[in-house]
Amino acid sequence: MGEVSVVGTTDKVLEILVMDMNGRTVATFTGTDHFNIANLSSAAYIVRIKTQHDNTEKITYLKLIKK
């Protein structure tokens, strides 16, 4: 598994942070709705996605498990 895409929203993706389960940022992606996690170890991660619609920003947290 390497390439991951954000789906289910038409909002503009501003930033994606991938964090370990202790909340430490391990990867940051800006201005894109897809990212590559091939270089990350097999583990569970928290993904923080910041989106924007009109002038309103929204933050969504998801759990990502890399096997």
Beta strands, then each sheet from edge to edge (+ up, - down):
strand 1: 3-5
strand 2: 12-19
strand 3: 25-30
strand 4: 34-36
strand 5: 43-53
strand 6: 56-66
sheet 1: 1+ 4-
sheet 2: 3+ 2- 5+ 6-
end
